Amino acid sequence: MTNPYKTVFNTPAGDAVLADLERIVNATKLDANNPNPNSAIWKCAQLSLVQRILNQCQAENPHQG
């Protein structure tokens, strides 16, 4: 079975989308002077989503885990 994550993200368009997602995640800053727990939760969710995509692109069987 083919890896659907590789099919989508291992293309020029997929690379561009993934690069944009990584840029957005890295651009999201938490402010130590005005901490907001909701911002921290949102930042963690963004990081988790991008990491999930990267992990699944490398997985042998992307339907597990």
N, C-alpha and C positions, 0 to 999 in steps of 0.2 A: 504494500500500500504506500502511496506517495505521501510525503509530509505536506499537508496543506499550508503550514506556516512558511515552509521553504518556497512553495509554489507562489505564494503571495508576496513575500518579503524579499526573495532573492531575485528580484527584477529591478530595473532602474526606477520604476515608479514606486515599488515597495521600499527600496532603499531610501528614496526621497521622503516617503511618509514616515519611516522609522527615524530618519535623521531629524525630521520636524518634531516628532513626538519627544525625542531625546532633548532637543533644544528647548521645548516648552517645559519639560520637567526640570532641566537645569536652570531655566530662567526663573522658576518659581522660588522665591526667597522667603524664608521665615525671618521675621523681625524680632530680634532679642529685646528690643526696647518696648515692643508692643506685642507680646506673645498672644497668639490666638490658637487655642487647641483645635479649632475646626480647620485652620490652615495646616497644622501639623498632620492631621488625619488625611486631608486632601493630598498633601505632598507625599505621604507614605503610599497612598493609593496609586498615585501617578507612577511613582518609582516601581511599585509592585507590578503594575500593568506592563510597563516597558520591559522589566526584567523577565516577566512571563513570556512575552513575545520573543525576546532574545533566547531564552532557554528552549522554547519550543522549536525555534529555527534550527537549533543544534541537536535536538533529540532524535534518537533513532525511531522511537514510537511516540509521536506527539500526543496520543490520546490517553496516555497514562500520566498520572501525577498532576 
